[in-house]
Amino acid sequence: MTCEQQVNGALAGIPTLAAARVRICRRQRFDDRRETTMMRALLCLWLFVPWFTAWPAAAAAGGQASSRPVFAVDPGVHAGNACRLVATPDERQLVSVGLDKTVRIWDVDSGRQLRRLVLPVVGRRDGQLFALALSPDGSLAAVGGNLYSLGPGRSVAIVSLHDGRIVRAFSGFQSPVTALAWSADGRLLVLGFDDDTGGSDHGLRILDSESGHRVYEDSTLTGNLTTLAFRADRTLFATAHNHPAPSRVVLYKPAGDTFSRVAERTLTDRGAFRAYWSADQRAILVNGHSLYDGESLTPLPFRLNRKALPAGVRALLIRESPAGRYLLGAANSRDSEGGVIRRWGGAGYQRASFDDLSIPDRRVADLVVLRSGMLGYVAEDGTVAAIGADLQLAWRNARATADLDGHPEALRVSADGRRVALPVANEQGTRWLAFALDEPGFSSADPASAQWRAPLVGRAGMTVLAWQGAPDGTVNGQPLPKKSRRERSLSVAIHSSEDALVFGSSLRLLRKVDGQGKELWLRRLEAEVVAVNLIEGRGLVVAATIDGFLHLLRWSDGEPLISYYLQPGDRKWLAISHAGFYEAGVGAADHAGWIVGNDPGRTADFFPLSRFRRNFLLPGMVRSVLAAGDQRQGVIAAKREREGRRSTAEVAGPPARVADDAAATGKAAATASEDVQGEEITAPPSDRLPPVIDILKPGYDTSVREPKLVLSYRVRTPAAAPATRLRVRVNGIEQPQAVDSGAARALRDETRELKLDLPAEDAEVQLIAENVAGASVPAVVRVRYLGEKKASPERGDLYVLAVGVSAYDKPEYRLDLPAKDAGDFAELIRRQEGTMYRKVVVRKLVDAAASKHSVEAALSWLKEAVGPRDTAMVFLAGHGINDGHGEYLYLPRDADVTRLSDTGVTFSLLRRTLTSLPGRTLMFVDTCHAGNVVGTFRRQLDNTEAINELASAENNIIVFASSTGLQESMEDLAWGNGAFTKALLEGLRGEADLKKRGRITYKQLDAYVADRVDELTRGQQTPVTPVLQGVPDFIIALVAQLRR
């Protein structure tokens, strides 16, 4: 589905501003006959003059911007469909927007996401962005779509990319804004509308970009405006996509203080999804199939060799490189076997020779070609990627979600109803993974195995026709119910014995209907329902949505039980209830959270779920909910189990359950239809949120010629939760001397300054504020050093604590390889002395030497020894276990599981020790080994909560964990080490240095270890390393020394 088609689906069921005006008018009381003529005139003016003037940001809320948190996911790319991509004038950054309410800024060279700006919203269906344009100097982004929170009606927001301020907003539009363009001099902004959604705004409107004053309007141009583009002389073209009616291309010329429509071309058999000016701005390329003169729209000769395109590719987006040397095309086709980037050489617009690059992305939504020859593109599923001038993939950022869009039959369930199988696509192809529903976690899967069952789409007595991607599906000859002509069925699953089925649609609806098409229940989900299946033995419906969620509902009545957000490509999972409680795999709680935006002058804040771990993390929730078959009862049971382990004083429950947006606000413009059953996830109380840090000067991206920086910042925090601490880091190293003792006080609207000494190199500065609710998301300032290169400061030391226990005092606990693993790690890393580190100091505790007392004493030694320039590494191998009271413990040599508190080493002690270290800290945890120690403690092997606590961004600890969830860390004497340590040692010796640069960074090591352990264990063990936000990748070892 194109982004333009998504507009229609996203807006279905949303009341228009015209309807809102009618409701307002009906409430007006005009009984007062003494009102003045002036008041009557003002009222008429308010009712009948279109609201498109500038709406000052400070007053934009008008009571509309809500402080009520809105739940959202953040997979690191656009969570919903992405629509537009542009490059900044200096071509150092790419900017993209999508339906997930975000503006994202990407580094062109590395692909790293530099910033994510979230628009203020009043509900989960508000804030979808379809249109984007940059000001000529690249400092401002104009964004529009379905944005209600900045004034009456829909708005276009002008956002500063420098500091996230909403500079101004133009409001009062009744139709969604689907296209935007800025004139070359920055004085004009043109808006294009989609009038096929019930709104009364049509065509395009040209505004003064400062005041919002209307310069020109063409309301006769109907349909979905998909592209607007000025050229240097202010000539403007527009394309309108009118499927199934003919599309049009229209040309406008400046005429004094206004514009005139000078030419039009109707496309009788082809659409106008995207169009671009040619490199010399003399012609217009329309959707890769036509070329028109830029003065008259006369068709020009245009013929490109399209041979050997992947099967199913029907449409190409085509742009010309800035110098005209190449034409580059990207596929946009839902039904193709694969994606492609094609580059035609030669001259003119009739070219035969080409080169191809296969890509995993079939539906490219927008592309941009840079002067360097690099091409950037954004795909409709949120993927952002860059292709180098050599026509090779430079980088690609994609959601790690299952590949179910267009493949509804790929959602399989196991015969026992305990697992689902999911396909995961990447650059190497498609791989299948199984996900356990009751005890969440991933493992490898063979889809050809008889245990996996695809959805039933037909049987005797139940015939379903035209259900896949069609608007006119039927069951036994009766039409499937739908809410509008735009709704299309996307997925279906028939019950094997009952004459009933469930089907998902493009309008985010999931229905159960009987054999005659009668609707039995209806649920609104939050995205297109691309796959469904049934677990009949458990009475469950499994529904997958395009945004990566997997929902479990009761077959009988459609009551939601649990929702999983799955990233199988990264082996991450999150389960969340409507009451706001959650469970999460390692690192997953940072990929979902709450949007809070009650300041109309700023983009909104995003608080990851990990910030609320203390109150909302509920281990065992999924198991309890599925056992009870009822979400409320299951959550209550899990809370009782948790509160039995901890004192109630430590656990504050969430607020009372809140119904959906329609019930909660009653008046929000972006609410669901009242007859659709649906629930919202309950938010944390807004007066108990963590702090937020605003960087006021010099912005989030700056340059210096001297290794110094002056930062102006402000801490925002709820009045009931004042900030208690401010932490500053440079390149991940704590800078306690930079902060005065009172710097974190909750001072409203007061600017504070920090003066920092920086290394004579590029740097990243982190600021973290803390209050009673937790730590802020790090505010990161990226600093480019332009000054004279200076000698590197004196190298720091490396302190290593390596602990491994194989020979436990209790014979039944004994293992084969942990002691050898710890020794091998210590000996390998010791070779870094004199190169990467000035000296390497190792304390090795194995077997008899690894008593509880010795391990705790060694932690005290680290605390005393490690300095600000030093690095600490802690390696733990052996058994680890939960004590049943929420504490995870490492088992030293003299451990006894019947007396864990007396004989184990707690992870809370490890966390306190490691977070107190001033330098960089890495921890390698290999503590989930099997053995007789497990016994009745099988469920207590789970180290997820402990790893998430250690690896939280405010702790600044890089954690390598050998496995996740209830997985066991595997060892084999034939390997010579446990699987995790074997992969770790291989990576450090150089296997992780794929580009042969002679160095290993922590992210390179993580990637290698994950792939190698998966290979060794055939997918049965999954190491994880949560990536810390704001901590840049850094070198941990030099290869030459490790190979000695």
VEXDRENDREN-918057 format. One line per 2 residues: number of its first residue (from 0); for each residue x, y, z of C-alpha. Coordinates in steps of 0.05 Angstrom, whole numbers. Layout:
BEGIN
NUM> X:Y:Z  ...
end
This chain:
BEGIN
0> 0:0:0  28:68:-19
2> 34:123:32  -22:159:-5
4> -67:99:3  -48:97:76
6> -75:168:83  -144:143:64
8> -141:85:111  -113:126:168
10> -166:178:164  -227:133:157
12> -275:144:214  -243:210:238
14> -294:266:241  -279:326:198
16> -272:397:223  -335:414:185
18> -373:365:229  -339:395:289
20> -362:464:268  -433:440:261
22> -430:413:332  -401:478:357
24> -454:519:320  -510:477:350
26> -485:494:419  -484:569:406
28> -538:608:441  -561:670:405
30> -617:687:452  -584:752:473
32> -616:801:425  -573:857:451
34> -508:830:420  -476:882:377
36> -470:882:302  -394:877:311
38> -402:812:350  -447:784:295
40> -395:802:243  -339:771:283
42> -379:707:292  -394:703:218
44> -321:715:202  -302:658:249
46> -352:611:218  -339:623:145
48> -267:647:135  -220:587:126
50> -173:579:186  -107:578:150
52> -71:638:180  -9:629:223
54> -26:600:291  28:623:340
56> 63:564:372  55:593:442
58> -20:596:434  -28:537:388
60> -53:490:441  -118:527:450
62> -130:475:503  -119:419:453
64> -49:394:465  -57:340:518
66> -11:324:576  -41:254:578
68> 13:206:555  1:169:489
70> 31:99:480  77:89:420
72> 132:42:396  200:61:371
74> 239:6:334  295:54:315
76> 264:70:247  193:92:230
78> 144:46:266  89:61:217
80> 91:73:142  145:123:122
82> 125:174:69  179:225:52
84> 255:233:50  296:296:37
86> 369:315:44  395:377:80
88> 429:428:35  499:408:59
90> 480:335:45  506:313:113
92> 438:290:137  375:258:112
94> 307:275:142  246:230:139
96> 174:230:164  120:176:172
98> 54:156:203  88:143:270
100> 85:218:288  161:227:281
102> 211:267:243  277:229:240
104> 346:256:223  399:209:196
106> 474:216:186  488:206:112
108> 556:173:121  540:123:177
110> 465:117:175  462:132:249
112> 397:164:274  419:231:300
114> 352:256:327  280:235:331
116> 229:291:338  159:270:361
118> 100:316:345  52:333:401
120> -11:290:397  -79:286:429
122> -89:212:417  -58:150:386
124> -89:166:318  -65:238:317
126> 2:262:290  9:220:227
128> 56:256:180  48:249:104
130> 86:311:80  155:341:90
132> 194:400:61  258:433:85
134> 271:508:83  326:528:34
136> 378:535:89  358:468:119
138> 343:496:188  268:486:188
140> 223:428:169  151:438:148
142> 110:376:164  37:361:154
144> -15:306:151  -64:287:205
146> -39:335:259  -92:362:306
148> -55:384:369  -29:452:346
150> -92:491:333  -163:483:306
152> -170:431:252  -109:400:220
154> -43:437:221  24:445:186
156> 80:452:236  145:490:223
158> 197:454:265  268:476:281
160> 316:418:266  367:454:310
162> 331:450:376  263:417:365
164> 222:481:375  156:487:337
166> 169:556:309  98:567:283
168> 39:528:259  -13:540:204
170> -79:511:226  -152:504:208
172> -147:456:149  -204:408:139
174> -168:358:94  -102:324:108
176> -40:358:80  -5:306:36
178> 48:348:1  91:408:18
180> 144:449:-18  185:511:-1
182> 204:562:-54  279:571:-67
184> 280:639:-32  244:611:29
186> 187:661:25  132:615:1
188> 105:549:26  56:509:-17
190> 8:458:13  -28:402:-23
192> -90:367:4  -124:300:-2
194> -198:315:-11  -218:242:-17
196> -227:235:59  -288:277:72
198> -253:343:82  -272:406:44
200> -202:432:28  -183:417:-44
202> -123:425:-89  -65:468:-66
204> -54:532:-28  8:577:-30
206> 22:614:35  72:666:59
208> 119:622:99  124:672:156
210> 54:699:165  12:645:134
212> -22:696:89  -54:664:28
214> -18:681:-36  -55:635:-84
216> -104:577:-83  -127:527:-135
218> -186:488:-106  -206:460:-173
220> -150:409:-171  -182:348:-138
222> -156:282:-111  -95:266:-70
224> -39:316:-81  22:272:-81
226> 79:318:-104  92:393:-104
228> 158:423:-126  183:494:-140
230> 242:509:-184  288:568:-176
232> 243:617:-216  182:597:-173
234> 151:555:-229  112:502:-192
236> 84:435:-212  34:391:-176
238> 12:319:-186  -55:293:-164
240> -67:219:-157  -141:204:-169
242> -146:128:-173  -188:100:-203
244> -200:165:-242  -143:194:-285
246> -86:228:-250  -62:298:-269
248> 1:340:-273  -10:415:-269
250> 39:472:-280  36:541:-247
252> 75:605:-261  84:667:-218
254> 41:726:-240  58:788:-201
256> 39:776:-129  1:713:-144
258> 4:652:-191  -31:628:-253
260> -46:558:-277  -12:552:-345
262> -15:479:-365  -46:413:-347
264> -35:341:-370  -82:283:-356
266> -52:214:-347  -107:169:-373
268> -74:102:-358  -20:114:-306
270> -16:143:-237  23:202:-210
272> 49:175:-143  115:213:-144
274> 146:265:-190  212:304:-191
276> 245:360:-230  300:338:-276
278> 372:357:-258  369:420:-302
280> 297:435:-280  274:437:-351
282> 231:375:-348  188:336:-299
284> 197:261:-287  129:231:-267
286> 130:165:-229  184:136:-274
288> 140:128:-335  134:197:-366
290> 174:260:-380  142:329:-392
292> 169:396:-413  176:443:-353
294> 145:502:-391  86:471:-426
296> 78:399:-401  88:375:-473
298> 108:301:-471  182:290:-484
300> 217:227:-511  228:181:-452
302> 249:108:-457  288:69:-407
304> 308:-4:-412  263:-42:-364
306> 286:-112:-381  301:-163:-326
308> 264:-126:-271  242:-172:-214
310> 176:-206:-228  117:-164:-205
312> 153:-96:-208  102:-50:-241
314> 124:18:-217  191:53:-210
316> 207:119:-177  260:154:-219
318> 306:212:-203  363:243:-241
320> 431:252:-209  449:326:-198
322> 498:329:-256  452:288:-301
324> 502:231:-308  454:178:-284
326> 380:163:-278  365:122:-217
328> 302:83:-204  274:45:-144
330> 218:-6:-146  151:8:-113
332> 108:-54:-119  73:-95:-66
334> 71:-158:-108  143:-162:-132
336> 190:-218:-113  242:-169:-90
338> 266:-97:-93  316:-66:-140
340> 356:-2:-151  369:8:-225
342> 420:58:-251  419:78:-324
344> 482:109:-355  489:149:-419
346> 458:215:-438  388:242:-448
348> 325:206:-429  328:146:-475
350> 378:99:-443  391:25:-453
352> 451:8:-410  440:-3:-336
354> 466:-34:-272  423:-65:-219
356> 428:-74:-144  380:-121:-111
358> 352:-96:-45  303:-127:5
360> 255:-68:0  200:-77:-52
362> 161:-12:-37  206:49:-38
364> 166:110:-19  215:165:-35
366> 287:174:-57  340:229:-62
368> 405:231:-102  464:270:-73
370> 519:307:-108  568:254:-85
372> 531:202:-125  501:170:-64
374> 427:153:-65  383:152:-3
376> 315:120:1  258:108:50
378> 213:48:42  140:47:61
380> 154:-2:118  199:50:151
382> 267:25:125  318:80:111
384> 379:63:70  435:92:28
386> 468:66:-35  540:88:-49
388> 566:118:-114  593:48:-129
390> 521:22:-129  533:-19:-66
392> 492:-16:-3  526:34:44
394> 479:24:103  408:2:117
396> 365:13:178  304:-31:180
398> 252:-55:229  270:-124:256
400> 197:-144:253  167:-205:219
402> 157:-204:143  82:-216:141
404> 59:-158:97  32:-191:34
406> 45:-260:63  -14:-274:110
408> -4:-349:104  64:-343:135
410> 37:-335:206  40:-407:232
412> 19:-436:299  47:-499:331
414> 5:-561:341  7:-552:417
416> -14:-478:411  45:-454:451
418> 87:-421:396  81:-383:331
420> 130:-384:273  149:-320:238
422> 191:-304:175  246:-252:182
424> 275:-220:120  343:-187:114
426> 397:-175:62  415:-249:63
428> 345:-276:52  289:-302:96
430> 297:-339:161  243:-370:205
432> 240:-362:281  193:-391:333
434> 165:-348:388  139:-379:453
436> 74:-347:476  71:-368:549
438> 145:-363:567  166:-311:516
440> 229:-321:476  255:-338:407
442> 286:-401:377  298:-427:307
444> 240:-458:268  231:-503:208
446> 167:-479:173  164:-545:133
448> 155:-585:197  88:-617:207
450> 81:-584:275  68:-516:242
452> -2:-499:218  -18:-444:169
454> -85:-407:173  -143:-446:143
456> -171:-405:85  -221:-453:56
458> -258:-518:72  -323:-554:56
460> -381:-509:76  -337:-446:83
462> -316:-413:18  -281:-346:23
464> -266:-309:-42  -228:-245:-60
466> -204:-236:12  -130:-219:0
468> -122:-144:-13  -191:-136:-44
470> -250:-92:-24  -304:-142:-44
472> -289:-207:-7  -345:-257:5
474> -359:-316:50  -407:-368:21
476> -429:-316:-29  -445:-263:23
478> -402:-200:27  -353:-192:83
480> -374:-132:125  -335:-67:117
482> -341:5:141  -324:42:77
484> -308:30:4  -234:39:20
486> -232:-19:68  -197:-82:41
488> -192:-150:73  -119:-171:82
490> -120:-235:121  -168:-291:140
492> -171:-354:183  -229:-403:184
494> -247:-446:243  -241:-520:227
496> -307:-541:259  -348:-478:271
498> -380:-441:213  -343:-377:230
500> -279:-341:212  -237:-280:231
502> -210:-231:181  -165:-169:186
504> -170:-107:144  -134:-46:118
506> -173:-1:166  -140:-34:227
508> -202:-75:242  -207:-148:263
510> -275:-182:257  -307:-249:272
512> -363:-266:223  -406:-327:214
514> -416:-368:150  -467:-318:124
516> -423:-257:134  -457:-234:198
518> -410:-195:243  -404:-229:312
520> -352:-182:342  -307:-125:320
522> -241:-100:348  -200:-40:327
524> -125:-52:329  -72:1:316
526> -48:-17:246  -66:-58:185
528> -82:-130:205  -36:-167:156
530> -41:-238:183  -88:-279:228
532> -90:-350:253  -128:-392:304
534> -105:-433:363  -169:-472:369
536> -148:-517:426  -138:-456:470
538> -195:-414:442  -148:-359:417
540> -142:-313:357  -72:-291:336
542> -72:-226:297  -8:-193:269
544> -8:-120:249  40:-86:202
546> 72:-46:258  102:-108:289
548> 50:-125:341  22:-195:353
550> -45:-194:390  -77:-252:426
552> -153:-247:434  -208:-294:456
554> -243:-330:399  -310:-328:435
556> -318:-253:445  -255:-219:417
558> -232:-197:486  -158:-177:483
560> -112:-218:527  -41:-195:513
562> -4:-155:459  68:-171:440
564> 113:-123:403  162:-169:368
566> 229:-155:335  250:-225:317
568> 308:-200:274  340:-174:338
570> 309:-228:383  273:-174:423
572> 203:-179:451  156:-137:493
574> 89:-159:523  42:-106:549
576> -27:-106:579  -80:-52:573
578> -69:-38:647  1:-13:630
580> 41:-70:660  93:-104:617
582> 146:-157:609  205:-149:563
584> 265:-185:536  334:-155:543
586> 336:-85:513  264:-86:488
588> 234:-39:539  270:20:505
590> 230:8:441  162:28:468
592> 138:81:515  98:144:524
594> 92:208:483  80:269:528
596> 70:336:494  33:391:531
598> 79:447:509  54:473:441
600> 120:508:429  161:444:428
602> 160:376:398  137:323:447
604> 178:282:496  184:206:492
606> 193:165:555  213:92:543
608> 179:38:585  247:24:616
610> 240:90:654  180:59:691
612> 211:-9:706  203:1:780
614> 128:6:778  104:-26:714
616> 149:-86:701  109:-147:720
618> 148:-213:712  102:-273:700
620> 45:-230:674  40:-265:606
622> 39:-334:637  -14:-313:687
624> -59:-279:636  -58:-338:588
626> -70:-388:644  -130:-348:668
628> -157:-334:598  -173:-264:623
630> -127:-204:624  -153:-171:687
632> -151:-235:728  -83:-253:701
634> -53:-185:718  -82:-189:788
636> -51:-258:798  16:-235:773
638> 14:-173:818  -1:-217:878
640> 57:-262:861  103:-202:854
642> 78:-169:918  89:-234:953
644> 162:-228:935  170:-154:950
646> 140:-108:1002  81:-68:978
648> 120:-5:995  168:-18:939
650> 114:-27:886  66:28:865
652> 11:3:820  -12:41:759
654> -72:87:760  -142:61:748
656> -154:33:679  -170:86:628
658> -216:71:569  -200:88:497
660> -190:158:470  -263:166:451
662> -286:154:523  -228:191:555
664> -233:255:516  -302:254:486
666> -284:311:439  -218:292:407
668> -219:300:332  -178:237:322
670> -219:185:359  -243:116:339
672> -315:104:318  -358:94:380
674> -386:28:356  -317:-4:352
676> -294:-40:413  -222:-22:432
678> -179:-5:491  -120:41:503
680> -60:22:545  -62:58:612
682> -9:112:619  34:129:680
684> 12:190:719  39:253:686
686> 62:283:753  109:223:763
688> 149:226:700  226:227:696
690> 260:293:679  272:319:609
692> 334:359:588  329:413:534
694> 394:434:501  385:508:487
696> 454:525:459  491:508:415
698> 440:456:394  445:381:387
700> 497:382:331  554:432:332
702> 627:445:313  685:473:353
704> 756:494:335  781:489:406
706> 770:428:450  721:465:495
708> 646:471:495  596:516:532
710> 527:484:537  463:520:556
712> 410:473:581  345:469:620
714> 317:412:663  242:402:660
716> 211:359:714  142:352:747
718> 132:396:808  119:334:850
720> 184:301:827  241:351:830
722> 307:334:797  359:309:847
724> 421:297:804  453:316:738
726> 505:272:705  551:292:648
728> 591:245:603  638:257:546
730> 646:197:499  615:154:553
732> 662:176:608  634:209:670
734> 653:282:681  636:295:755
736> 678:359:756  632:391:704
738> 571:393:749  560:437:810
740> 521:407:868  457:447:854
742> 456:441:779  398:393:775
744> 348:432:816  280:435:783
746> 284:508:762  229:527:713
748> 250:568:653  319:581:681
750> 378:570:635  440:536:663
752> 509:532:633  562:478:631
754> 634:489:611  667:426:586
756> 737:407:565  735:359:506
758> 785:313:473  816:340:409
760> 771:296:367  698:288:350
762> 659:276:414  590:262:442
764> 566:296:505  511:265:547
766> 469:298:600  425:256:645
768> 379:283:700  348:241:755
770> 288:248:800  246:202:843
772> 213:172:781  279:153:749
774> 330:179:699  318:221:638
776> 330:197:568  402:222:555
778> 406:289:518  462:280:468
780> 503:335:435  547:313:377
782> 610:356:370  653:358:308
784> 724:379:323  752:425:268
786> 815:448:304  886:426:302
788> 897:353:317  934:344:382
790> 970:286:413  923:237:446
792> 921:241:521  957:188:561
794> 925:121:553  886:94:611
796> 893:26:644  849:-35:637
798> 825:-70:700  797:-141:690
800> 759:-183:739  749:-253:710
802> 708:-302:752  690:-373:731
804> 667:-433:771  664:-504:746
806> 683:-542:810  629:-521:859
808> 632:-545:931  567:-582:919
810> 581:-636:867  511:-631:837
812> 524:-559:816  587:-574:777
814> 598:-553:704  652:-568:653
816> 679:-503:624  664:-438:662
818> 731:-437:699  769:-448:633
820> 725:-395:600  745:-343:652
822> 819:-362:648  820:-359:572
824> 786:-292:571  835:-263:622
826> 896:-288:585  873:-262:518
828> 855:-193:541  920:-187:581
830> 956:-181:514  929:-111:504
832> 980:-83:553  1024:-30:522
834> 980:-19:461  907:-6:471
836> 919:5:545  979:30:584
838> 975:-30:629  927:-88:640
840> 914:-110:711  878:-177:717
842> 847:-209:778  827:-280:760
844> 783:-320:808  768:-391:785
846> 741:-451:822  770:-454:893
848> 790:-380:891  720:-357:872
850> 686:-356:940  632:-306:957
852> 680:-267:1001  734:-265:946
854> 686:-242:892  658:-186:935
856> 728:-165:956  748:-162:882
858> 690:-116:868  714:-70:924
860> 783:-71:892  754:-48:825
862> 718:9:859  783:34:890
864> 828:22:830  792:47:768
866> 803:120:748  768:167:700
868> 812:148:640  810:73:655
870> 767:17:630  738:-40:671
872> 717:-108:646  681:-159:689
874> 672:-231:663  626:-279:701
876> 617:-352:682  579:-404:722
878> 510:-409:751  461:-352:761
880> 392:-355:792  334:-313:817
882> 321:-318:891  245:-314:884
884> 243:-244:913  264:-204:851
886> 339:-209:861  386:-244:812
888> 449:-275:841  514:-303:814
890> 532:-368:848  605:-369:873
892> 642:-433:890  611:-440:959
894> 539:-424:939  478:-461:966
896> 411:-449:930  374:-462:995
898> 411:-402:1026  418:-355:967
900> 418:-290:1006  476:-315:1049
902> 518:-350:995  504:-314:929
904> 533:-250:899  474:-204:884
906> 469:-166:819  448:-105:858
908> 518:-105:889  548:-113:819
910> 505:-56:794  523:-9:851
912> 597:-24:842  599:-17:767
914> 557:46:763  604:79:812
916> 665:68:767  685:133:732
918> 712:103:668  683:57:615
920> 654:-8:639  639:-73:602
922> 608:-135:633  606:-205:603
924> 553:-248:635  552:-324:622
926> 510:-347:680  451:-388:653
928> 483:-457:651  441:-520:659
930> 456:-572:711  425:-605:772
932> 425:-538:807  366:-520:763
934> 318:-572:791  255:-538:814
936> 288:-470:801  281:-477:725
938> 239:-414:718  287:-376:763
940> 343:-380:711  315:-319:676
942> 366:-262:680  327:-213:636
944> 307:-165:691  378:-164:719
946> 409:-151:651  359:-96:635
948> 375:-62:702  450:-65:690
950> 446:-41:618  400:18:630
952> 427:81:597  439:119:662
954> 484:63:687  532:69:628
956> 550:-6:629  559:-44:564
958> 531:-113:580  544:-175:537
960> 495:-229:560  504:-301:538
962> 430:-317:530  361:-289:541
964> 299:-308:581  298:-381:601
966> 350:-402:550  409:-442:577
968> 481:-424:560  508:-484:523
970> 576:-515:530  610:-572:493
972> 679:-600:509  691:-607:434
974> 687:-531:428  739:-521:483
976> 696:-466:513  623:-451:524
978> 588:-426:461  587:-354:485
980> 660:-351:507  683:-388:444
982> 649:-335:401  674:-279:445
984> 747:-302:440  743:-313:365
986> 714:-243:356  768:-211:398
988> 823:-248:360  800:-214:297
990> 739:-250:268  696:-191:288
992> 740:-143:248  703:-155:183
994> 735:-95:148  805:-114:171
996> 821:-48:203  860:-79:259
998> 812:-60:315  750:-87:349
1000> 694:-43:373  640:-65:421
1002> 586:-63:368  629:-104:320
1004> 640:-155:375  566:-157:392
1006> 547:-171:319  598:-227:312
1008> 582:-261:378  507:-261:363
1010> 516:-293:294  569:-343:317
1012> 531:-368:378  469:-376:335
1014> 510:-418:287  543:-460:342
1016> 478:-475:378  432:-479:317
1018> 389:-422:342  379:-450:412
1020> 419:-395:447  413:-320:435
1022> 466:-273:463  445:-200:471
1024> 480:-134:482  432:-76:495
1026> 455:-14:457  460:45:503
1028> 430:109:475  480:165:470
1030> 541:120:479  581:120:414
1032> 615:57:390  686:52:415
1034> 748:9:407  759:-44:461
1036> 817:-82:431  871:-81:377
1038> 873:-144:335  948:-151:325
1040> 961:-158:399  906:-209:409
1042> 933:-254:353  1000:-263:386
end
